[in-house]
Amino acid sequence: MAITRPPLFTDSDMLTFRQTPTSEFRIPYTFVEALNEGTLFDRSARVFEEAARTQRLYDVVVGEDQRIIGAGMLQDTFKDADGIHREEELGALIVHPAARGIGIVGLMIKLILVHRYAVLRTSGGEEDYIAHVVDGNRGPIHALLTAGFEDLGPMKLHPGEFDGHIEHMMAPGENYVPMHAYRFNHHAIDNLIRDLWALWHAGRELTCEDRNLRLKVDFAGMVDPAFLDARVERIGPSAPTGA
Ligand SMILES: CC(C)(COP(=O)(O)OP(=O)(O)OC[C@H]1O[C@@H](n2cnc3c(N)ncnc32)[C@H](O)[C@@H]1OP(=O)(O)O)[C@@H](O)C(=O)NCCC(=O)NCCS
């Protein structure tokens, strides 16, 4: 018997990029758990709750019933023990398999950085944003580089160096996970603001020509378009050329 599955979304649906309300932290947590991707660190519910409580948990929801199709977070690392130099890990980046390849995570990374760095202006812009990608996972790399992350090269991550489990990523007999670390270049923030401003004023759509898909997006609850207008008026709509 043929099984009819409803599509995940249609052209008339709106994708809403949100800061996850604290009371809903379990939704992204359960979403990540359910998809069970071996390329993600295994974070506890406590880490998701902490991220939501500190305004650093994000999701993408669609349709009238606001079903989740994407998530991401910023998380403290163990490296800020000196109390001066803060480092935050961009992670738990995940998109529903049927919604991959249309630019959702690319847009979400830009929104997270602009929300954290420019809208909330959390700690005077002194913190570093880091991401780790296990060797062989090409999925997030293009989106990270496009958003202004730079490859810091290969590194070995050992259990205990991160607030989450990584053992499932270790090859038999090894005690580390081979990864590449990435760090956000703060100079890219103006370009991200310009990108978001341009997207907002040019139809607010993510498109995928191959699948003949155009999806409206809304991120006003996360990054106010009035904020983008004000910033672009100051920095100009395109990056200065030359030195
Ligand atoms: C990684 C992941 C979040 C990417 O989400 P996505 O919304 O499909 O990514 P985007 O559509 O924004 O992709 C951005 C770019 O990367 C490219 N890309 C995406 N997945 C890719 C893959 N597996 N291999 C090569 N390129 C890929 C896209 O073509 C796109 O390029 P473009 O901007 O030139 O069109 C998604 O694949 C996922 O959920 N993977 C499982 C969990 C995971 O590994 N998370 C990352 C942990 S660090």
The ligand as a MOL file (V3000), in Angstrom:
LIG
                    3D

  0  0  0     0  0            999 V3000
M  V30 BEGIN CTAB
M  V30 COUNTS 48 50 0 0 0
M  V30 BEGIN ATOM
M  V30 1 C 25.1920 20.7240 8.4230 0
M  V30 2 C 23.7470 21.1050 8.1720 0
M  V30 3 C 23.2200 21.7920 9.4410 0
M  V30 4 C 23.6840 22.0630 6.9720 0
M  V30 5 O 22.3700 22.6080 6.9140 0
M  V30 6 P 21.7350 23.1650 5.5350 0
M  V30 7 O 20.6380 24.0950 5.9040 0
M  V30 8 O 21.4410 22.0530 4.6420 0
M  V30 9 O 22.9600 23.9940 4.9570 0
M  V30 10 P 22.8530 25.1280 3.8520 0
M  V30 11 O 21.7590 24.7980 2.8870 0
M  V30 12 O 22.8060 26.4490 4.5420 0
M  V30 13 O 24.2380 24.8720 3.1560 0
M  V30 14 C 25.1800 25.8590 3.0140 0
M  V30 15 C 26.0720 25.4690 1.8630 0
M  V30 16 O 26.7530 24.2270 2.1350 0
M  V30 17 C 26.4860 23.3040 1.0780 0
M  V30 18 N 26.3060 21.9990 1.6790 0
M  V30 19 C 25.3280 21.6440 2.5390 0
M  V30 20 N 25.4770 20.3470 2.8870 0
M  V30 21 C 26.5620 19.8920 2.2110 0
M  V30 22 C 27.2380 18.6340 2.1480 0
M  V30 23 N 26.8030 17.5680 2.8450 0
M  V30 24 N 28.3370 18.5410 1.3750 0
M  V30 25 C 28.7870 19.5970 0.6800 0
M  V30 26 N 28.1980 20.8120 0.6970 0
M  V30 27 C 27.1050 20.9510 1.4560 0
M  V30 28 C 25.2090 23.7880 0.4350 0
M  V30 29 O 25.1450 23.3770 -0.9190 0
M  V30 30 C 25.3160 25.2750 0.5580 0
M  V30 31 O 26.1290 25.8050 -0.4540 0
M  V30 32 P 25.6560 27.1110 -1.2720 0
M  V30 33 O 25.5360 28.1980 -0.2310 0
M  V30 34 O 26.7530 27.3280 -2.2470 0
M  V30 35 O 24.3570 26.7190 -1.8740 0
M  V30 36 C 22.8570 19.8630 7.8550 0
M  V30 37 O 23.4520 19.1720 6.7920 0
M  V30 38 C 22.7020 18.9220 9.0550 0
M  V30 39 O 21.7590 19.0530 9.8340 0
M  V30 40 N 23.6420 17.9460 9.1780 0
M  V30 41 C 23.6250 16.9950 10.2890 0
M  V30 42 C 24.1150 17.6420 11.5850 0
M  V30 43 C 25.5120 18.2410 11.4440 0
M  V30 44 O 26.4340 17.6210 10.9480 0
M  V30 45 N 25.6420 19.4860 11.9400 0
M  V30 46 C 26.9060 20.1990 11.9140 0
M  V30 47 C 27.7320 19.8560 13.0700 0
M  V30 48 S 29.2300 20.8340 13.1270 0
M  V30 END ATOM
M  V30 BEGIN BOND
M  V30 1 1 1 2
M  V30 2 1 2 3
M  V30 3 1 2 4
M  V30 4 1 2 36
M  V30 5 1 4 5
M  V30 6 1 5 6
M  V30 7 2 6 7
M  V30 8 1 6 8
M  V30 9 1 6 9
M  V30 10 1 9 10
M  V30 11 2 10 11
M  V30 12 1 10 12
M  V30 13 1 10 13
M  V30 14 1 13 14
M  V30 15 1 14 15
M  V30 16 1 15 16
M  V30 17 1 15 30
M  V30 18 1 16 17
M  V30 19 1 17 18
M  V30 20 1 17 28
M  V30 21 1 18 19
M  V30 22 1 18 27
M  V30 23 2 19 20
M  V30 24 1 20 21
M  V30 25 1 21 22
M  V30 26 2 21 27
M  V30 27 1 22 23
M  V30 28 2 22 24
M  V30 29 1 24 25
M  V30 30 2 25 26
M  V30 31 1 26 27
M  V30 32 1 28 29
M  V30 33 1 28 30
M  V30 34 1 30 31
M  V30 35 1 31 32
M  V30 36 2 32 33
M  V30 37 1 32 34
M  V30 38 1 32 35
M  V30 39 1 36 37
M  V30 40 1 36 38
M  V30 41 2 38 39
M  V30 42 1 38 40
M  V30 43 1 40 41
M  V30 44 1 41 42
M  V30 45 1 42 43
M  V30 46 2 43 44
M  V30 47 1 43 45
M  V30 48 1 45 46
M  V30 49 1 46 47
M  V30 50 1 47 48
M  V30 END BOND
M  V30 END CTAB
M  END
